[in-house]
Amino acid sequence: MAEEEPLENLEEYVDPADTEGDQAGTSGVQGSYAGVQACSFRDMLLKDDLFRAIGDAGFEHPSEVQQNAIPFAMVGTDMIVQAKSGMGKTAVFVIATLQQIEVDTEDLHVDTLVLCHTRELAYQISREFERFSKYLTDVSVGVVYGGVNISGQKKMFKEKCPAILVGTPGRVLHLINEKAFTLDKLKRFILDECDNLLERSLDVRRQVQQIFVKTPRDKQVMMYSATISPEARQLCRKMSTKAEEIFIDDKKLILHGLQQHFVRLDEQEKIRKLTDLLDVLDFNQVVIFVKNNKRAGALDRLLKKACFPSMVIHGSVSQKNRLERYKQFKEYKARILITTKIFGRGVDLERVNIVINFDMPTNSNEYFHRVGRAGRFGTKGLAITFLTGDEDTKVLEEVQSRFEVKVTTLPQKVDASSYMAN
């Protein structure tokens, strides 16, 4: 195996393009994870064609957040929902929307708008709508985001305006300003990863607000995330009307079945430790998080040189390649993914059972979203974080105060049965 080198000395591996895009980007219910609920989807009295599609998808019993939220959401109640990663929040608004939607084939218009923060997440959500609407033949789904030619998206609205539109705020606002479509008859306005959309940057928040004011006053507003800060919650309340607030595990964030460990080491030791872990750990798929595009590209080149078949996705990868790689990884055609925080939220990769924070995230929310890529729906998983200084330690201390399961020192040997599904 080739000799590893520290990332700080890897200028020969760094592609200048990798540096671009790094800056782009109550009546509450509280509880804990329960694997099988007493309630079933049949008890919700869903449309026959929707219930049939849910069965085809292998869903038998709703998760806790689904059991608590869907009955409110499907009757048009405004919703503010927080539940940990992997518990099926997307299915809440997908099922609730499809239960309510009535398409007028003589007057096609955008009935439901879903906004999210990344192109991959927009694509994923659109696929979920398509999966659950497979027998609802009048329902059409469209997805729009930047990085691709806008003319094709304009053409979609001219030929057949989708009833459900999923997109990123910048591209949606651009298309509205170009008069490709209007939101005059919108019935549902949904924000996924709402805290990220409302708090990530002032520009993104302004885009969301500009879209929001173009919608009718009388509509259903639904907002979802795994982490909603008190500040974000106040913004959500201002955008909604008497919203039902459902906060699962609000007092303590818990990721059941997920082991969490850390390793203290110097920067120049990270590559060696990472390759050692990839050699000795059993895994289905592993996601490795780094702090910026430059380091993601460099690490990908290093792992390939060391004969590890890795794949990289970050903000400077072209839109076409990003989606192609996302599909390949989701379809289990690759097992090692290197990425930045753009992949840390919302993206559902059910075979991932190990997450490695090669670089410690900058805050506990980002940590929570990253490690939530493993152990989805309460299954087993393993998260390992590299710590290299005082700032990393401060973030770990913040994480420790929010998790009931302690983040402990990585043991010499980790029993594969403790993080691999049976």
Secondary structure, DSSP 8 states (H G I E B T S, - for coil): ------GGG-GGG--GGGGTTTTT----------SS-S--GGGGT--HHHHHHHHHTT--S--HHHHHHHHHHTTT--EEEE--TTS-HHHHHHHHHHHH----TTS----EEEE-SSHHHHHHHHHHHHHHTTT-TT--EEEE-TTS-HHHHHHHHHH---SEEEE-HHHHHHHHHTTS---TT--EEEEETHHHHHHS-HHHHHHHHHHHTTS-SSSEEEEEES---HHHHHHHHHHSSS-EEEETT-SSB--TTEEEEEEE--GGGHHHHHHHHHHH---SEEEEE-SSHHHHHHHHHHHHHTT--EEEE-TTS-HHHHHHHHHHHHTTS-SEEEE-GGGSSS---TTEEEEEESS--SSHHHHHHHHTTSSGGG--EEEEEEE-SHHHHHHHHHHHHHBSS--EE--S---GGGTS--
